[in-house]
Amino acid sequence: MASSLRTGSKGTEVTRVQHILNKLKIAKPSLELDGDFGPKTLAAVKAFQLSEGMAVDGTVGPETEKRMVRKYRGVQPGKKNGAPPASQDHASFGIVEAATQIALSQSQVREVPLGSNSGPAVDSYNRAAGAPKGSFWCMSFVYWCFIQASAKTNQSNPMPRTAACDYLYSWAKGNHKLTRQPQRGDIFLVRGGEHGHSHTGIVTGAQGGSVRTIEGNTNNDGSSNGIGVFARTRSVGSCDFVRLGVARSHTDNPHSPLTSSGSQIAWGGKVSGEFKAKVIAISKELNVDPSYLMACMAFETGESFSPSVRNGAGSGAVGLIQFMPDTARGLGTSTGALAGMSDVAQLDYVKKYLKPNAGRLKTLEDLYMSILYPAAIGKAANSTLFPSGTANYSQNRGFDANRDGRVTPGEVSSLVRAAYNKGMRPGNIG
């Protein structure tokens, strides 16, 4: 919680407090999860403070929040809060990477309603880990990802079944699975909280003193009890790290382990070995995930990866990332010349186009926005990219899924994410 909540406060943090008070059966009848700190919420907060022997001021500050969370979580981690996997040997890197990719595919999943610790996806995470509906779900999310990866790779799940950070830490410590040098696929545990660790997720890349992560039950401010699944950056010093899979023998890319030509990447099975190797080399130079770049090119070319494919809406765009005529001229070439190149040769211009934004392209969505509309890198999912009545809208009306007369980053990213997921399927990945 970013600050104290009191009468007049509004938003998802208020909804969270209302949800906890309902679960604790403090409010009778139950509070409406409306995110509005009104008289009924005030009365329930005071009733909770009275029951705890606290000063009754009706304000949810750090101490009141701490006690609410402690009551809400109930029995603390121990034998009843987890079950070890069938095998405690190190897993292959394949299942760890699959879990990481699956976690990334859940980016932007949100609670329904916001602040409720619930919703179709969130409930499935908690069910997988054996946690009651409405529980804090950051660890359940991690376990769900490994369950899905186990099914996808036909390998045993190396992770204990648990929804408790401290159970995983204790298990990992007892089985010599803690590491001080994080890499992609490790599970991070944020230090702090009443019982040692307050939050968790999966590392997607490590560089210097920071790790990039994908984590559930978080917010834009990195909350340990937020509203959705988001990519984040955290300091190495703030976390402990659990390694379930064997370490890689080749050099880590901060975003992806796929840095050798022998590695599998999205859509790698649909292109030549030379093309794939060059994509990996370019991605390493630009500090992006090669599977993300492949997904963007698959989407832009209708999965053909043709250097000469032209835009069907008549924009004049051509090639692997649909270079516009003005863009081509700015790169020192033309759409005609680009269309006459081999796919491998055109990759040089893909790199040249993307290079100015290197370092900003931390997610699949950021990478695709750099291709479609660079000014939108980092914009909110529901912001307007192209309004009806503009040439850009006419050329991109296919993105307007709800037909409300505007194209948003969220609508765009959902389609590109689908291309990425398809590229990771057997027969396409390679």
Contacts in CASP RR format, 6 or more apart in sequence:
PFRMAT RR
TARGET T0000
AUTHOR 0000-0000-0000
METHOD contacts of the structure
MODEL  1
MASSLRTGSKGTEVTRVQHILNKLKIAKPSLELDGDFGPKTLAAVKAFQL
SEGMAVDGTVGPETEKRMVRKYRGVQPGKKNGAPPASQDHASFGIVEAAT
QIALSQSQVREVPLGSNSGPAVDSYNRAAGAPKGSFWCMSFVYWCFIQAS
AKTNQSNPMPRTAACDYLYSWAKGNHKLTRQPQRGDIFLVRGGEHGHSHT
GIVTGAQGGSVRTIEGNTNNDGSSNGIGVFARTRSVGSCDFVRLGVARSH
TDNPHSPLTSSGSQIAWGGKVSGEFKAKVIAISKELNVDPSYLMACMAFE
TGESFSPSVRNGAGSGAVGLIQFMPDTARGLGTSTGALAGMSDVAQLDYV
KKYLKPNAGRLKTLEDLYMSILYPAAIGKAANSTLFPSGTANYSQNRGFD
ANRDGRVTPGEVSSLVRAAYNKGMRPGNIG
1 13 0 8 1.000
1 16 0 8 1.000
1 60 0 8 1.000
1 61 0 8 1.000
1 62 0 8 1.000
1 65 0 8 1.000
1 223 0 8 1.000
2 13 0 8 1.000
2 221 0 8 1.000
2 223 0 8 1.000
4 59 0 8 1.000
4 60 0 8 1.000
4 61 0 8 1.000
4 62 0 8 1.000
5 13 0 8 1.000
5 14 0 8 1.000
5 17 0 8 1.000
5 37 0 8 1.000
5 59 0 8 1.000
5 60 0 8 1.000
5 61 0 8 1.000
6 37 0 8 1.000
6 58 0 8 1.000
6 59 0 8 1.000
6 60 0 8 1.000
7 37 0 8 1.000
7 38 0 8 1.000
7 39 0 8 1.000
7 42 0 8 1.000
7 58 0 8 1.000
8 36 0 8 1.000
8 37 0 8 1.000
8 38 0 8 1.000
9 37 0 8 1.000
10 35 0 8 1.000
10 36 0 8 1.000
10 37 0 8 1.000
11 35 0 8 1.000
11 36 0 8 1.000
12 35 0 8 1.000
12 114 0 8 1.000
12 115 0 8 1.000
12 219 0 8 1.000
12 226 0 8 1.000
12 227 0 8 1.000
13 115 0 8 1.000
14 35 0 8 1.000
14 36 0 8 1.000
14 37 0 8 1.000
14 41 0 8 1.000
15 33 0 8 1.000
15 34 0 8 1.000
15 35 0 8 1.000
15 113 0 8 1.000
15 114 0 8 1.000
15 115 0 8 1.000
15 116 0 8 1.000
16 115 0 8 1.000
16 117 0 8 1.000
16 225 0 8 1.000
16 226 0 8 1.000
17 37 0 8 1.000
17 41 0 8 1.000
17 45 0 8 1.000
17 60 0 8 1.000
17 65 0 8 1.000
17 68 0 8 1.000
18 27 0 8 1.000
18 31 0 8 1.000
18 32 0 8 1.000
18 33 0 8 1.000
18 34 0 8 1.000
18 35 0 8 1.000
18 41 0 8 1.000
18 44 0 8 1.000
19 33 0 8 1.000
19 115 0 8 1.000
19 116 0 8 1.000
19 117 0 8 1.000
19 134 0 8 1.000
20 68 0 8 1.000
20 69 0 8 1.000
20 71 0 8 1.000
20 72 0 8 1.000
21 27 0 8 1.000
21 31 0 8 1.000
21 41 0 8 1.000
21 44 0 8 1.000
21 45 0 8 1.000
21 48 0 8 1.000
21 68 0 8 1.000
22 30 0 8 1.000
22 31 0 8 1.000
22 33 0 8 1.000
23 72 0 8 1.000
23 134 0 8 1.000
24 48 0 8 1.000
24 68 0 8 1.000
24 71 0 8 1.000
24 72 0 8 1.000
26 44 0 8 1.000
26 47 0 8 1.000
26 48 0 8 1.000
26 51 0 8 1.000
27 40 0 8 1.000
27 41 0 8 1.000
27 43 0 8 1.000
27 44 0 8 1.000
27 47 0 8 1.000
31 40 0 8 1.000
31 41 0 8 1.000
31 44 0 8 1.000
32 40 0 8 1.000
33 113 0 8 1.000
33 115 0 8 1.000
33 116 0 8 1.000
42 58 0 8 1.000
45 58 0 8 1.000
45 59 0 8 1.000
45 60 0 8 1.000
45 64 0 8 1.000
46 56 0 8 1.000
46 57 0 8 1.000
46 58 0 8 1.000
48 64 0 8 1.000
48 67 0 8 1.000
48 68 0 8 1.000
49 55 0 8 1.000
49 56 0 8 1.000
49 57 0 8 1.000
49 58 0 8 1.000
49 64 0 8 1.000
50 56 0 8 1.000
52 67 0 8 1.000
54 63 0 8 1.000
54 64 0 8 1.000
54 67 0 8 1.000
58 64 0 8 1.000
60 68 0 8 1.000
66 194 0 8 1.000
69 136 0 8 1.000
69 225 0 8 1.000
70 194 0 8 1.000
72 136 0 8 1.000
73 135 0 8 1.000
73 136 0 8 1.000
75 81 0 8 1.000
76 164 0 8 1.000
76 166 0 8 1.000
76 195 0 8 1.000
77 162 0 8 1.000
77 164 0 8 1.000
77 165 0 8 1.000
77 166 0 8 1.000
77 167 0 8 1.000
77 170 0 8 1.000
77 195 0 8 1.000
78 164 0 8 1.000
78 166 0 8 1.000
78 167 0 8 1.000
78 170 0 8 1.000
81 162 0 8 1.000
81 163 0 8 1.000
81 164 0 8 1.000
81 166 0 8 1.000
81 167 0 8 1.000
82 160 0 8 1.000
82 161 0 8 1.000
82 162 0 8 1.000
82 163 0 8 1.000
82 164 0 8 1.000
82 167 0 8 1.000
82 171 0 8 1.000
83 160 0 8 1.000
83 161 0 8 1.000
83 162 0 8 1.000
84 160 0 8 1.000
84 171 0 8 1.000
85 156 0 8 1.000
85 157 0 8 1.000
85 158 0 8 1.000
85 159 0 8 1.000
85 160 0 8 1.000
85 161 0 8 1.000
86 156 0 8 1.000
87 156 0 8 1.000
87 158 0 8 1.000
88 158 0 8 1.000
88 175 0 8 1.000
89 158 0 8 1.000
90 158 0 8 1.000
90 243 0 8 1.000
90 244 0 8 1.000
90 245 0 8 1.000
90 246 0 8 1.000
91 155 0 8 1.000
91 156 0 8 1.000
91 158 0 8 1.000
91 244 0 8 1.000
91 245 0 8 1.000
91 246 0 8 1.000
92 153 0 8 1.000
92 155 0 8 1.000
92 245 0 8 1.000
92 246 0 8 1.000
93 245 0 8 1.000
93 246 0 8 1.000
93 248 0 8 1.000
93 257 0 8 1.000
94 153 0 8 1.000
94 155 0 8 1.000
95 146 0 8 1.000
95 149 0 8 1.000
95 150 0 8 1.000
95 153 0 8 1.000
95 155 0 8 1.000
95 157 0 8 1.000
95 158 0 8 1.000
95 245 0 8 1.000
96 149 0 8 1.000
96 158 0 8 1.000
96 185 0 8 1.000
96 244 0 8 1.000
96 245 0 8 1.000
97 184 0 8 1.000
97 185 0 8 1.000
97 257 0 8 1.000
98 148 0 8 1.000
98 149 0 8 1.000
98 152 0 8 1.000
98 153 0 8 1.000
99 145 0 8 1.000
99 146 0 8 1.000
99 148 0 8 1.000
99 149 0 8 1.000
99 185 0 8 1.000
99 202 0 8 1.000
100 145 0 8 1.000
100 184 0 8 1.000
100 185 0 8 1.000
100 202 0 8 1.000
100 203 0 8 1.000
100 204 0 8 1.000
100 214 0 8 1.000
101 291 0 8 1.000
101 424 0 8 1.000
102 145 0 8 1.000
102 148 0 8 1.000
102 149 0 8 1.000
102 152 0 8 1.000
103 141 0 8 1.000
103 142 0 8 1.000
103 145 0 8 1.000
103 201 0 8 1.000
103 202 0 8 1.000
103 204 0 8 1.000
103 214 0 8 1.000
103 229 0 8 1.000
104 204 0 8 1.000
104 214 0 8 1.000
104 231 0 8 1.000
104 364 0 8 1.000
105 417 0 8 1.000
105 420 0 8 1.000
105 421 0 8 1.000
106 121 0 8 1.000
106 141 0 8 1.000
106 145 0 8 1.000
106 214 0 8 1.000
106 216 0 8 1.000
106 229 0 8 1.000
107 214 0 8 1.000
107 229 0 8 1.000
107 230 0 8 1.000
107 231 0 8 1.000
107 363 0 8 1.000
107 364 0 8 1.000
107 365 0 8 1.000
107 417 0 8 1.000
108 228 0 8 1.000
108 229 0 8 1.000
108 230 0 8 1.000
108 381 0 8 1.000
108 410 0 8 1.000
108 413 0 8 1.000
109 121 0 8 1.000
109 122 0 8 1.000
109 216 0 8 1.000
109 228 0 8 1.000
109 229 0 8 1.000
110 227 0 8 1.000
110 228 0 8 1.000
110 229 0 8 1.000
111 117 0 8 1.000
111 118 0 8 1.000
111 119 0 8 1.000
111 122 0 8 1.000
111 226 0 8 1.000
111 227 0 8 1.000
111 228 0 8 1.000
112 118 0 8 1.000
112 119 0 8 1.000
112 120 0 8 1.000
112 122 0 8 1.000
114 227 0 8 1.000
115 226 0 8 1.000
115 227 0 8 1.000
116 134 0 8 1.000
117 134 0 8 1.000
117 135 0 8 1.000
117 136 0 8 1.000
117 137 0 8 1.000
117 217 0 8 1.000
117 225 0 8 1.000
118 133 0 8 1.000
118 134 0 8 1.000
122 134 0 8 1.000
122 137 0 8 1.000
122 228 0 8 1.000
123 133 0 8 1.000
123 134 0 8 1.000
124 144 0 8 1.000
125 137 0 8 1.000
125 140 0 8 1.000
125 141 0 8 1.000
125 143 0 8 1.000
125 144 0 8 1.000
126 132 0 8 1.000
126 133 0 8 1.000
126 134 0 8 1.000
126 135 0 8 1.000
126 137 0 8 1.000
126 140 0 8 1.000
126 163 0 8 1.000
127 133 0 8 1.000
128 140 0 8 1.000
128 143 0 8 1.000
128 144 0 8 1.000
128 147 0 8 1.000
129 139 0 8 1.000
129 140 0 8 1.000
129 143 0 8 1.000
129 144 0 8 1.000
129 161 0 8 1.000
129 162 0 8 1.000
129 163 0 8 1.000
130 140 0 8 1.000
130 161 0 8 1.000
130 163 0 8 1.000
131 137 0 8 1.000
131 140 0 8 1.000
131 163 0 8 1.000
135 163 0 8 1.000
136 163 0 8 1.000
136 217 0 8 1.000
136 224 0 8 1.000
136 225 0 8 1.000
137 163 0 8 1.000
137 216 0 8 1.000
137 217 0 8 1.000
138 165 0 8 1.000
138 199 0 8 1.000
138 200 0 8 1.000
138 201 0 8 1.000
138 215 0 8 1.000
138 216 0 8 1.000
138 217 0 8 1.000
138 218 0 8 1.000
138 224 0 8 1.000
139 162 0 8 1.000
139 163 0 8 1.000
139 164 0 8 1.000
139 165 0 8 1.000
139 168 0 8 1.000
139 200 0 8 1.000
139 201 0 8 1.000
140 163 0 8 1.000
141 201 0 8 1.000
141 215 0 8 1.000
141 216 0 8 1.000
141 217 0 8 1.000
141 229 0 8 1.000
142 159 0 8 1.000
142 187 0 8 1.000
142 200 0 8 1.000
142 201 0 8 1.000
142 202 0 8 1.000
143 159 0 8 1.000
143 160 0 8 1.000
143 161 0 8 1.000
143 162 0 8 1.000
143 163 0 8 1.000
145 202 0 8 1.000
146 157 0 8 1.000
146 158 0 8 1.000
146 159 0 8 1.000
146 244 0 8 1.000
147 157 0 8 1.000
149 155 0 8 1.000
149 157 0 8 1.000
150 156 0 8 1.000
150 157 0 8 1.000
158 244 0 8 1.000
158 245 0 8 1.000
159 168 0 8 1.000
159 187 0 8 1.000
159 244 0 8 1.000
160 167 0 8 1.000
160 168 0 8 1.000
160 171 0 8 1.000
162 168 0 8 1.000
162 171 0 8 1.000
165 189 0 8 1.000
165 190 0 8 1.000
165 195 0 8 1.000
165 196 0 8 1.000
165 197 0 8 1.000
165 198 0 8 1.000
165 199 0 8 1.000
165 200 0 8 1.000
166 195 0 8 1.000
166 196 0 8 1.000
166 197 0 8 1.000
168 187 0 8 1.000
168 189 0 8 1.000
168 200 0 8 1.000
168 242 0 8 1.000
169 178 0 8 1.000
169 189 0 8 1.000
169 196 0 8 1.000
169 197 0 8 1.000
169 240 0 8 1.000
169 242 0 8 1.000
171 177 0 8 1.000
172 178 0 8 1.000
172 242 0 8 1.000
177 242 0 8 1.000
177 243 0 8 1.000
177 244 0 8 1.000
178 240 0 8 1.000
178 241 0 8 1.000
178 242 0 8 1.000
178 243 0 8 1.000
179 186 0 8 1.000
179 241 0 8 1.000
179 242 0 8 1.000
179 243 0 8 1.000
180 241 0 8 1.000
181 206 0 8 1.000
181 241 0 8 1.000
182 188 0 8 1.000
182 203 0 8 1.000
182 205 0 8 1.000
182 206 0 8 1.000
182 211 0 8 1.000
182 236 0 8 1.000
182 239 0 8 1.000
182 241 0 8 1.000
183 203 0 8 1.000
183 205 0 8 1.000
183 206 0 8 1.000
183 243 0 8 1.000
183 247 0 8 1.000
183 248 0 8 1.000
183 252 0 8 1.000
183 257 0 8 1.000
184 203 0 8 1.000
184 204 0 8 1.000
184 205 0 8 1.000
184 206 0 8 1.000
184 252 0 8 1.000
184 256 0 8 1.000
184 257 0 8 1.000
185 202 0 8 1.000
185 203 0 8 1.000
185 204 0 8 1.000
185 243 0 8 1.000
185 244 0 8 1.000
185 245 0 8 1.000
186 202 0 8 1.000
186 203 0 8 1.000
186 241 0 8 1.000
186 242 0 8 1.000
186 243 0 8 1.000
186 244 0 8 1.000
187 200 0 8 1.000
187 201 0 8 1.000
187 202 0 8 1.000
187 203 0 8 1.000
187 241 0 8 1.000
187 242 0 8 1.000
187 243 0 8 1.000
187 244 0 8 1.000
188 200 0 8 1.000
188 201 0 8 1.000
188 202 0 8 1.000
188 203 0 8 1.000
188 211 0 8 1.000
188 213 0 8 1.000
188 234 0 8 1.000
188 239 0 8 1.000
188 240 0 8 1.000
188 241 0 8 1.000
188 242 0 8 1.000
189 197 0 8 1.000
189 199 0 8 1.000
189 200 0 8 1.000
189 239 0 8 1.000
189 240 0 8 1.000
189 241 0 8 1.000
189 242 0 8 1.000
190 197 0 8 1.000
190 198 0 8 1.000
190 199 0 8 1.000
190 200 0 8 1.000
190 224 0 8 1.000
190 234 0 8 1.000
190 238 0 8 1.000
190 239 0 8 1.000
191 197 0 8 1.000
191 198 0 8 1.000
191 238 0 8 1.000
191 239 0 8 1.000
191 240 0 8 1.000
192 198 0 8 1.000
197 240 0 8 1.000
198 224 0 8 1.000
199 215 0 8 1.000
199 217 0 8 1.000
199 218 0 8 1.000
199 224 0 8 1.000
200 215 0 8 1.000
201 213 0 8 1.000
201 214 0 8 1.000
201 215 0 8 1.000
201 216 0 8 1.000
202 213 0 8 1.000
202 214 0 8 1.000
202 215 0 8 1.000
203 211 0 8 1.000
203 212 0 8 1.000
203 213 0 8 1.000
203 241 0 8 1.000
204 211 0 8 1.000
204 212 0 8 1.000
204 213 0 8 1.000
204 214 0 8 1.000
204 231 0 8 1.000
204 255 0 8 1.000
204 256 0 8 1.000
205 211 0 8 1.000
205 212 0 8 1.000
205 252 0 8 1.000
205 253 0 8 1.000
205 254 0 8 1.000
205 255 0 8 1.000
205 256 0 8 1.000
206 212 0 8 1.000
206 236 0 8 1.000
206 252 0 8 1.000
206 254 0 8 1.000
207 254 0 8 1.000
208 236 0 8 1.000
209 235 0 8 1.000
209 236 0 8 1.000
209 237 0 8 1.000
210 233 0 8 1.000
210 234 0 8 1.000
210 235 0 8 1.000
210 236 0 8 1.000
211 233 0 8 1.000
211 234 0 8 1.000
211 235 0 8 1.000
211 236 0 8 1.000
211 239 0 8 1.000
212 231 0 8 1.000
212 232 0 8 1.000
212 233 0 8 1.000
212 254 0 8 1.000
212 255 0 8 1.000
212 362 0 8 1.000
213 231 0 8 1.000
213 232 0 8 1.000
213 233 0 8 1.000
213 234 0 8 1.000
214 229 0 8 1.000
214 230 0 8 1.000
214 231 0 8 1.000
214 232 0 8 1.000
215 229 0 8 1.000
215 230 0 8 1.000
215 232 0 8 1.000
216 226 0 8 1.000
216 228 0 8 1.000
216 229 0 8 1.000
216 230 0 8 1.000
217 224 0 8 1.000
217 225 0 8 1.000
217 226 0 8 1.000
217 228 0 8 1.000
218 224 0 8 1.000
218 226 0 8 1.000
218 228 0 8 1.000
218 229 0 8 1.000
218 230 0 8 1.000
218 232 0 8 1.000
219 226 0 8 1.000
219 227 0 8 1.000
219 228 0 8 1.000
219 230 0 8 1.000
220 230 0 8 1.000
222 230 0 8 1.000
222 232 0 8 1.000
231 362 0 8 1.000
231 363 0 8 1.000
248 257 0 8 1.000
250 257 0 8 1.000
250 259 0 8 1.000
250 260 0 8 1.000
251 259 0 8 1.000
252 259 0 8 1.000
253 259 0 8 1.000
253 283 0 8 1.000
253 284 0 8 1.000
253 287 0 8 1.000
253 289 0 8 1.000
254 287 0 8 1.000
255 287 0 8 1.000
255 288 0 8 1.000
255 289 0 8 1.000
255 292 0 8 1.000
255 362 0 8 1.000
256 283 0 8 1.000
256 288 0 8 1.000
256 289 0 8 1.000
256 290 0 8 1.000
256 291 0 8 1.000
257 263 0 8 1.000
258 264 0 8 1.000
258 265 0 8 1.000
258 280 0 8 1.000
258 283 0 8 1.000
258 289 0 8 1.000
258 290 0 8 1.000
258 291 0 8 1.000
259 280 0 8 1.000
259 284 0 8 1.000
260 280 0 8 1.000
261 273 0 8 1.000
261 276 0 8 1.000
261 277 0 8 1.000
261 280 0 8 1.000
263 280 0 8 1.000
264 429 0 8 1.000
264 430 0 8 1.000
265 276 0 8 1.000
265 279 0 8 1.000
265 280 0 8 1.000
265 290 0 8 1.000
265 291 0 8 1.000
265 294 0 8 1.000
265 429 0 8 1.000
265 430 0 8 1.000
266 290 0 8 1.000
266 291 0 8 1.000
266 292 0 8 1.000
266 294 0 8 1.000
266 295 0 8 1.000
266 298 0 8 1.000
266 420 0 8 1.000
266 423 0 8 1.000
266 424 0 8 1.000
266 428 0 8 1.000
266 429 0 8 1.000
267 291 0 8 1.000
267 294 0 8 1.000
267 295 0 8 1.000
267 297 0 8 1.000
267 298 0 8 1.000
267 303 0 8 1.000
267 305 0 8 1.000
267 423 0 8 1.000
267 428 0 8 1.000
267 429 0 8 1.000
267 430 0 8 1.000
268 276 0 8 1.000
268 294 0 8 1.000
268 423 0 8 1.000
268 428 0 8 1.000
268 429 0 8 1.000
268 430 0 8 1.000
269 276 0 8 1.000
269 427 0 8 1.000
269 428 0 8 1.000
269 429 0 8 1.000
269 430 0 8 1.000
270 298 0 8 1.000
270 303 0 8 1.000
270 305 0 8 1.000
270 428 0 8 1.000
271 279 0 8 1.000
271 294 0 8 1.000
271 305 0 8 1.000
271 343 0 8 1.000
272 343 0 8 1.000
272 344 0 8 1.000
274 344 0 8 1.000
275 305 0 8 1.000
275 343 0 8 1.000
275 344 0 8 1.000
275 347 0 8 1.000
276 430 0 8 1.000
278 344 0 8 1.000
278 347 0 8 1.000
279 290 0 8 1.000
279 293 0 8 1.000
279 294 0 8 1.000
279 347 0 8 1.000
280 290 0 8 1.000
282 290 0 8 1.000
282 293 0 8 1.000
282 347 0 8 1.000
282 350 0 8 1.000
282 351 0 8 1.000
283 289 0 8 1.000
283 290 0 8 1.000
283 292 0 8 1.000
283 293 0 8 1.000
284 290 0 8 1.000
285 351 0 8 1.000
285 358 0 8 1.000
286 351 0 8 1.000
286 354 0 8 1.000
286 355 0 8 1.000
286 358 0 8 1.000
286 359 0 8 1.000
286 361 0 8 1.000
287 358 0 8 1.000
287 359 0 8 1.000
287 361 0 8 1.000
288 354 0 8 1.000
288 358 0 8 1.000
288 361 0 8 1.000
288 367 0 8 1.000
289 364 0 8 1.000
289 367 0 8 1.000
291 420 0 8 1.000
291 423 0 8 1.000
291 424 0 8 1.000
292 361 0 8 1.000
292 363 0 8 1.000
292 364 0 8 1.000
292 367 0 8 1.000
292 420 0 8 1.000
293 350 0 8 1.000
293 367 0 8 1.000
294 423 0 8 1.000
295 364 0 8 1.000
295 416 0 8 1.000
295 417 0 8 1.000
295 419 0 8 1.000
295 420 0 8 1.000
295 423 0 8 1.000
296 321 0 8 1.000
296 364 0 8 1.000
296 367 0 8 1.000
296 368 0 8 1.000
296 371 0 8 1.000
296 416 0 8 1.000
296 419 0 8 1.000
297 305 0 8 1.000
297 320 0 8 1.000
297 321 0 8 1.000
297 350 0 8 1.000
298 305 0 8 1.000
298 419 0 8 1.000
298 422 0 8 1.000
298 423 0 8 1.000
299 368 0 8 1.000
299 415 0 8 1.000
299 416 0 8 1.000
299 419 0 8 1.000
300 319 0 8 1.000
300 320 0 8 1.000
300 321 0 8 1.000
300 322 0 8 1.000
300 371 0 8 1.000
301 309 0 8 1.000
301 319 0 8 1.000
301 320 0 8 1.000
301 322 0 8 1.000
302 309 0 8 1.000
303 419 0 8 1.000
305 320 0 8 1.000
305 343 0 8 1.000
306 319 0 8 1.000
306 320 0 8 1.000
306 343 0 8 1.000
307 318 0 8 1.000
307 319 0 8 1.000
307 320 0 8 1.000
307 338 0 8 1.000
307 339 0 8 1.000
307 340 0 8 1.000
307 341 0 8 1.000
307 342 0 8 1.000
307 343 0 8 1.000
307 345 0 8 1.000
307 346 0 8 1.000
308 318 0 8 1.000
308 319 0 8 1.000
308 339 0 8 1.000
308 340 0 8 1.000
309 318 0 8 1.000
309 319 0 8 1.000
310 316 0 8 1.000
310 317 0 8 1.000
310 318 0 8 1.000
310 319 0 8 1.000
310 339 0 8 1.000
311 317 0 8 1.000
311 318 0 8 1.000
311 322 0 8 1.000
311 395 0 8 1.000
313 394 0 8 1.000
313 395 0 8 1.000
313 396 0 8 1.000
314 395 0 8 1.000
315 322 0 8 1.000
315 324 0 8 1.000
315 395 0 8 1.000
316 324 0 8 1.000
316 325 0 8 1.000
316 335 0 8 1.000
317 323 0 8 1.000
317 324 0 8 1.000
317 325 0 8 1.000
317 335 0 8 1.000
318 328 0 8 1.000
318 335 0 8 1.000
318 336 0 8 1.000
318 338 0 8 1.000
318 339 0 8 1.000
319 338 0 8 1.000
319 339 0 8 1.000
319 346 0 8 1.000
320 343 0 8 1.000
320 346 0 8 1.000
320 347 0 8 1.000
320 350 0 8 1.000
321 350 0 8 1.000
321 353 0 8 1.000
321 371 0 8 1.000
322 371 0 8 1.000
323 331 0 8 1.000
323 335 0 8 1.000
323 338 0 8 1.000
323 349 0 8 1.000
323 353 0 8 1.000
324 335 0 8 1.000
325 334 0 8 1.000
325 335 0 8 1.000
327 353 0 8 1.000
328 334 0 8 1.000
328 335 0 8 1.000
328 336 0 8 1.000
328 337 0 8 1.000
328 338 0 8 1.000
328 349 0 8 1.000
331 349 0 8 1.000
331 352 0 8 1.000
331 353 0 8 1.000
333 349 0 8 1.000
338 346 0 8 1.000
338 349 0 8 1.000
341 349 0 8 1.000
353 371 0 8 1.000
354 361 0 8 1.000
354 367 0 8 1.000
354 370 0 8 1.000
354 371 0 8 1.000
357 370 0 8 1.000
357 374 0 8 1.000
357 377 0 8 1.000
360 366 0 8 1.000
360 370 0 8 1.000
360 377 0 8 1.000
361 367 0 8 1.000
361 370 0 8 1.000
361 377 0 8 1.000
364 413 0 8 1.000
364 416 0 8 1.000
364 417 0 8 1.000
364 420 0 8 1.000
365 378 0 8 1.000
365 409 0 8 1.000
365 410 0 8 1.000
365 412 0 8 1.000
365 413 0 8 1.000
365 416 0 8 1.000
365 417 0 8 1.000
366 377 0 8 1.000
366 378 0 8 1.000
368 412 0 8 1.000
368 413 0 8 1.000
368 416 0 8 1.000
369 376 0 8 1.000
369 377 0 8 1.000
369 378 0 8 1.000
369 379 0 8 1.000
369 409 0 8 1.000
369 412 0 8 1.000
370 377 0 8 1.000
372 385 0 8 1.000
372 396 0 8 1.000
372 412 0 8 1.000
373 385 0 8 1.000
373 386 0 8 1.000
373 392 0 8 1.000
376 383 0 8 1.000
376 385 0 8 1.000
376 409 0 8 1.000
378 409 0 8 1.000
379 385 0 8 1.000
379 409 0 8 1.000
380 409 0 8 1.000
381 408 0 8 1.000
381 409 0 8 1.000
381 410 0 8 1.000
381 413 0 8 1.000
382 408 0 8 1.000
382 409 0 8 1.000
382 410 0 8 1.000
383 408 0 8 1.000
383 409 0 8 1.000
384 406 0 8 1.000
384 407 0 8 1.000
384 408 0 8 1.000
385 392 0 8 1.000
385 396 0 8 1.000
385 406 0 8 1.000
385 407 0 8 1.000
385 408 0 8 1.000
385 409 0 8 1.000
385 412 0 8 1.000
386 392 0 8 1.000
386 393 0 8 1.000
386 396 0 8 1.000
386 406 0 8 1.000
386 407 0 8 1.000
387 393 0 8 1.000
387 405 0 8 1.000
387 406 0 8 1.000
388 405 0 8 1.000
388 406 0 8 1.000
392 407 0 8 1.000
393 400 0 8 1.000
393 405 0 8 1.000
393 406 0 8 1.000
393 407 0 8 1.000
396 407 0 8 1.000
396 412 0 8 1.000
397 407 0 8 1.000
398 407 0 8 1.000
399 407 0 8 1.000
399 411 0 8 1.000
399 412 0 8 1.000
399 415 0 8 1.000
400 406 0 8 1.000
400 407 0 8 1.000
400 411 0 8 1.000
401 411 0 8 1.000
401 414 0 8 1.000
402 411 0 8 1.000
422 428 0 8 1.000
423 429 0 8 1.000
END
